[in-house]
């Protein structure tokens, strides 16, 4: 028969074991895996390194990071699949259009001609106006937005000059996979098609397409200027690049690490936006100075802005996001 003295001794032992087990569990190292398409010099990679630094500084436990670079784990279509499944990758920076396969509304935040200028773009991203899209991505794709990077101004890059609406008409160009990207450039009378990012260089080289659209850092980093040296300043988009985490990973983390990640994501996003927006013009000038690209304005750009409004409105209405579009426009 268990007497009170033995019961007290056993209870104390159980409490001690439980406390030691909890301490051991909290002291275990958490290993997080990231991925970037680019090398250490690219703004996206630097932003992810900043995220890692901030999480480490804000969390009292042990956390380690393994970041795969240069597309080692595939392109962004692979990244989003891994994130959705909670395997291979825990965090990354993604183009919204590449997440459309799981969350059809998410490309609205990356829609061409959505932002008037860099100030409008930064204000909108810092305002929380994108929260309905974040909620959809979390619900439908199990991917959590923890911050916003980006800031590159996207222009046309082509094998031959494209300087006006006549030269744009029928232009075979690569766009990202979300339907709104093709719809916008169809409205501008181009001939867009979705081609995997890692196939763009060869597709231009072999004449499958005649150009694509991107920001200066990516054109420089992947040497696209070798096959598409003509840059036309359409300035049709300022990139929105969510810093994302697999929800299947995030939900299993200790609460204090979750808090550190959310705080770090917001701060790393601000760092990334400032970095890329400042670097964009510098990267373009470096390519100009090196004789790698020839840059021209797009004649009659104001007409492009008018031509895309009906497409933007119809797309937002189809998604039930007309109010969201107006909220972004009004920022």
BELDATA-V638300 format. One line per field, one symbol per residue. ss: DSSP state (A for helix, B for strand, O for the rest). phi: phi as a letter, one per 40 degrees, with the letter a starting at -180 (. if undefined). psi: psi as a letter, one per 20 degrees, with the letter a starting at -180 (. if undefined). Layout:
BEGIN
ss=???
phi=???
psi=???
END
This chain:
BEGIN
ss=OOOAAAAAAAAAAAAAAAAAAAAAAAAOOBBBBBBOOOOOOOAAAAAAAAAAAAAAAAOOOOBBBBBBOOOOOOOAAAAAAAAAAOOOOOBBBBBAAAAOOOOOOAAAAAOOOOOOOAAAAAAAAAOOOOAAAAAAAAAAAOBBBBBBBBBBBBBBBBOOOOOOAAAAOOOBBBBOOOAAAAAAAAAOOOBBBBOOAAAAAAAAAOOOOOBBBBOAAAAAAOOAAAOOOBBBBBBBBBBBBBBBBBAAAAOOOOAAAAAAAAAAAAAAAAAAAAAAAAAAAAAAAAAAAOOOOBBBBOOOAAAAAAAAAAAAAAAAAAOOOAAAAAAAAAO
phi=.cccccccccccccccccccccccccccccbbbbabcbccccdcccccccdccccdccbcccbbbbbcbfgdbhccccdccccccgbgbbaabbcddcbccbbdcdcdcbcdgcbcacccdccccccgccdcccccccccbfbbcbibbhhcccbcbacbcbbaccccdgccbcbcccdcccccccccgcbcacbddcbcdcccdcgcbbiabacccccccbfcccbbcbbbccfcabcbbdcbbccccdcccddccdccccccccccccdccccccccdccccccccccgcbbbacccgddccccccddcccccccccgbcccccccccc
psi=porhghggghggggggggghggggghiqppppprqqirahiqhgghghhgggghghhipiappqqooprkkhjaahhgghggghikqhphqrpqphhijhhhnhihihijpqkhqgahggghgghiijhjhhhghgggghikpppirobaippprppqhqpnirhghhpjpoqprrhphhghgghghjjrmqqoqqhjigghhghijgriaaqrrgghgggjkhihimioppmhliqoponppqqphhggiiqqhhhgghggghggghggghggghhhhghggghghghikhqppqropkhhhghhhighggghghghikkghgghgghi.
END
